[in-house]
Amino acid sequence: MEYIIIALSSLSLLISVIVLVSVLRQGSRLSGPAERMERRLLDAMARDGLAQEQKLEQIRQTTERRLEAMRGVVEEKLQKTLDTRISQSFSLVNERLEQVYKGLGEMQALAVGVGDLKKVLSNVKTRGILGEVQLGAILEEILSPEQYETNVTTTPGSRLAVEYAIKMPGGDGGPVWLPIDSKFPADRYAALCDAYDKGDPAAIEAAAQMLRTSLRQSAKDIRDKYIQPPHTTEFGVLFLPFEGLYAEAVRRGMVEELQRDFRISIAGPATMGALLNSFQMGFRTLAIQKRSGEVWALLGQVKGEFSKFADVLDKTKKRLEQAGDELDTLVGTRTRSIIRSLKDVETDDNTHMLT
């Protein structure tokens, strides 16, 4: 602002001098005094210009000092802010890196677990154990221990034992076994999943056919090894431990096929739970019917005893009435006899006193 004011004042002074000089030079008769005046004006203008330049220099130096001080303050604040932001950024980056390292550790642990699971599922025996454990957990959760047994020989004279068998009520009072066996054709199912991922119709159909063959063979084994009426039910249950495998069997129409050809019902984890719940309701209904029969028998016994009790009460009543009559007779006769005796005693006393 000061620069602008000084520049405007210098400009106005310069314009005034130029106008005055022009006027003096245009005069027809320029005298000596006029020339001296012109020189004085020029000298004054030069001196004023020098003073203005000195002021401008002072203002420039002052401005530079102020700008330098302001630049120092700004740089200090900027440096402080930059350090703070950089520290915060580094802290945030460190936290994110720690989370990434932690996630990598968890992923490595998960990878190890997946590898272990893959090893388990790659072994036929361990696959069977996995399905057996899952089936046992479902049975234990829904049924009571006396309603099923493990490793049961359902066929007389056979050494083959089914994994689990449910005790169904028999006509002669003994149990009728319902065999339940767990099967897990993991390699066939994995091949079918790979074929689905590749989108190859021919590979899908071939893998589905292999899975169907495996399930049919499992159902045939259950029928031939564990089903023998009247010791067992006329049907058995094939448990598939994964819902995806069960859904694939349902989609391929294996439920009706196995039931029709081998009298074997297939069930997944959810279907097995529903099936066991229905059995549990049937067990409760049978228990209620059994208890109802026992209650009716007990009521019949109570009825007979109550008839006998009524006869005894009637006899007791008659005896009580007879005893009452005898007591009345005894009380009346003896009372009159005692009263007569007392009257005789009183008469004798009065006679003796008069004498």
Residue pairs with C-beta under 8 A, 6 or more apart in sequence:
2 59
3 56
3 59
6 52
6 55
6 56
6 59
9 52
10 48
10 49
10 52
13 45
13 48
14 45
17 41
17 42
17 45
20 41
21 38
21 41
21 42
24 30
24 34
24 37
24 38
27 34
120 126
120 127
120 130
121 127
121 130
121 186
122 186
127 184
127 186
128 182
128 183
128 184
130 184
130 241
131 182
131 183
131 184
131 239
131 240
131 241
132 163
132 182
134 182
134 241
134 269
135 163
135 164
135 180
135 182
135 239
135 241
135 272
136 150
136 164
138 269
138 272
138 273
138 276
139 148
139 164
139 180
139 276
142 273
142 276
142 277
142 280
143 166
143 276
143 279
143 280
146 167
147 166
147 167
147 279
147 280
147 283
148 164
148 165
148 166
148 167
149 164
149 165
149 167
150 163
150 164
151 161
151 162
151 163
152 161
152 162
152 164
152 165
152 177
152 179
153 159
153 160
153 161
153 162
154 162
154 165
154 177
154 179
154 226
154 227
154 228
154 231
154 232
155 225
155 226
155 227
155 228
155 231
155 232
156 228
156 231
158 225
160 225
160 226
162 177
162 179
162 180
162 181
162 222
162 225
162 226
163 180
163 181
163 182
164 179
164 180
164 181
165 177
165 178
165 179
165 180
165 226
165 232
166 177
166 178
166 180
166 279
167 175
167 176
167 177
168 175
168 176
168 177
168 178
168 233
169 175
169 176
169 286
170 176
170 230
176 230
176 231
176 232
176 233
177 231
177 232
177 233
178 232
178 233
178 235
178 236
178 237
179 222
179 226
179 227
179 232
179 233
179 236
179 237
180 236
180 237
180 239
181 218
181 221
181 222
181 226
181 236
181 237
181 238
181 239
182 239
182 240
182 241
183 215
183 218
183 238
183 239
183 240
184 240
184 241
184 242
184 245
185 211
185 214
185 215
185 218
185 245
188 207
188 210
188 211
188 214
189 211
189 242
189 244
189 245
189 248
191 207
191 210
191 211
192 204
192 207
192 208
192 210
192 211
192 248
193 244
194 203
194 207
195 203
195 204
195 206
195 207
196 204
208 248
208 252
211 248
211 249
211 252
212 252
212 254
215 238
215 249
215 254
215 258
215 266
216 257
216 258
216 261
216 262
218 238
219 238
219 258
219 261
219 262
219 264
219 266
220 262
222 236
222 238
222 262
222 264
223 236
223 262
223 263
223 264
226 232
226 236
227 233
227 234
227 235
227 236
227 263
234 263
235 259
235 263
235 264
235 265
236 263
236 264
236 265
237 264
237 265
237 266
237 267
237 272
237 275
238 258
238 264
238 265
238 266
238 267
239 266
239 267
239 268
239 272
240 246
240 249
240 266
240 267
240 268
241 268
241 269
242 268
242 269
243 268
243 269
243 270
245 268
246 266
246 267
246 268
246 269
246 271
247 268
249 255
249 266
254 266
255 265
255 266
258 264
258 265
258 266
259 265
265 275
267 275
